[in-house]
């Protein structure tokens, strides 16, 4: 079943410094806050922004899955950003996943299971920046993260 996760604003912990690619984006935005510049920055972000669905985060979920291994997003689409605190971007993005639920599993069951267990599928979603071997996970406020089945 295809699902989409959405974050509205999240930032990474850049303890080792912001990569040059993102520093260039921050400079571009300071110099030119036009629609064209914004689109170029989102294009750069789309190369480095990644997401995974991690079923291990909710052990009870494994009975509904064909496999319970980590699932990379099919696509991550950044749609918003802000550099209000310097060179570190705050981003909004969508991630599309193809989650291998068993054939008997229906999208309506996701909402039923979430309400019964109190654990949302959002606990299984992780967004991160990936620059070569370096991964910087986004600090996501789970109130700002949603995941929904796609029809």
For each residue, the residues with C-beta under 8 A, 3 or more apart:
1: 98 99 101 105 107 149 150
2: 74 96 97 98 99 149 150
3: 53 96 97 99 110 121 147 148 149 150
4: 94 95 96 97 147 148 150
5: 51 53 73 94 95 97 122 125 127 145 146 147
6: 92 93 94 95 145 146 147 148
7: 10 91 92 93 127 138 140 144 145
8: 80 92 144
9: 80 82 90 91 92 141 144
10: 7 90 91 92 127 138 139 140 141 144
11: 88 89 90 91 138 139
12: 88 128 129 136 137 138 139
13: 136 137 139
14: 17 18 88 136
15:
16: 134
17: 14
18: 14 22 23 26 87 88
19: 22 23 48 129 131 134
20: 23 24
21: 24 25 44 47 48 131
22: 18 19 25 26 44 48 87 88 89 129
23: 18 19 20 26 27 87
24: 20 21 27 28 44
25: 21 22 28 29 41 44 45 81 83 89
26: 18 22 23 29 30 83 86 87 88 89
27: 23 24 30 31
28: 24 25 31 32 37 40 41
29: 25 26 32 33 37 38 41 81 83
30: 26 27 33 83
31: 27 28 37
32: 28 29 36 37
33: 29 30 37 38
34: 37 38
35: 38 39
36: 32 39 40
37: 28 29 31 32 33 34 40 41
38: 29 33 34 35 41 42 81
39: 35 36 42 43
40: 28 36 37 43 44
41: 25 28 29 37 38 44 45 81
42: 38 39 45 46 78 79 81
43: 39 40 46 47
44: 21 22 24 25 40 41 47 48
45: 25 41 42 48 49 78 81 89 91 93
46: 42 43 49 76 77 78
47: 21 43 44
48: 19 21 22 44 45 129 130 131
49: 45 46 76 78 91 93 127 128 129 130
50: 72 73 76 127 128 129 130 135
51: 5 72 73 76 93 95 97 125 126 127 128
52: 70 71 72 73 125 126 128
53: 3 5 70 71 73 97 99 124 125
54: 57 70 71 124 125 126
55: 58 61 62 65 68 69 70 71 124
56: 59 68 70
57: 54 61 123 124
58: 55 61 117 119 121 123 124
59: 56 62
60: 63 117 119
61: 55 57 58 64 65 68 121 124
62: 55 59 65 68
63: 60
64: 61 101 102 105 109 113
65: 55 61 62 68 99 100 101 102
66: 100 101 102
67: 100
68: 55 56 61 62 65
69: 55
70: 52 53 54 55 56
71: 52 53 54 55 97 98 99 100
72: 50 51 52
73: 5 50 51 52 53 76 95 96 97
74: 2 96 97 98
75: 95 96
76: 46 49 50 51 73 93 94 95 96 127
77: 46 93 94 95 96
78: 42 45 46 49 81 91 92 93
79: 42 92 93 94
80: 8 9 91 92 93
81: 25 29 38 41 42 45 78 89 90 91 92
82: 9 89 90
83: 25 26 29 30 86 87 88 89 90
84: 90
85: 88 90
86: 26 83
87: 18 22 23 26 83
88: 11 12 14 18 22 26 83 85
89: 11 22 25 26 45 81 82 83
90: 9 10 11 81 82 83 84 85
91: 7 9 10 11 45 49 78 80 81 138
92: 6 7 8 9 10 78 79 80 81
93: 6 7 45 49 51 76 77 78 79 80 127
94: 4 5 6 76 77 79
95: 4 5 6 51 73 75 76 77 125 127
96: 2 3 4 73 74 75 76 77 150
97: 2 3 4 5 51 53 71 73 74
98: 1 2 71 74
99: 1 2 3 53 65 71
100: 65 66 67 71
101: 1 64 65 66 105
102: 64 65 66 105
103:
104:
105: 1 64 101 102 109
106: 109
107: 1 110 149 151
108: 111 112
109: 64 105 106 112 113
110: 3 107 113 114 121 149
111: 108 114 115
112: 108 109 115 116
113: 64 109 110 116 117
114: 110 111 117 118 119 120 121
115: 111 112 118
116: 112 113
117: 58 60 113 114
118: 114 115
119: 58 60 114 123
120: 114 123 142 147
121: 3 58 61 110 114 124 125 147
122: 5 125 142 145 146 147
123: 57 58 119 120 142
124: 53 54 55 57 58 61 121 147
125: 5 51 52 53 54 95 121 122 140 145 147
126: 51 52 54 137 138 140
127: 5 7 10 49 50 51 76 93 95 137 138 140
128: 12 49 50 51 52 135 136 137 138
129: 12 19 22 48 49 50 135 136 138
130: 48 49 50 134 135
131: 19 21 48 134 136
132:
133:
134: 16 19 130 131
135: 50 128 129 130
136: 12 13 14 128 129 131
137: 12 13 126 127 128
138: 7 10 11 12 91 126 127 128 129
139: 10 11 12 13
140: 7 10 125 126 127 144 145
141: 9 10 144 145
142: 120 122 123 145
143:
144: 7 8 9 10 140 141
145: 5 6 7 122 125 140 141 142
146: 5 6 122
147: 3 4 5 6 120 121 122 124 125
148: 3 4 6
149: 1 2 3 107 110
150: 1 2 3 4 96
151: 107
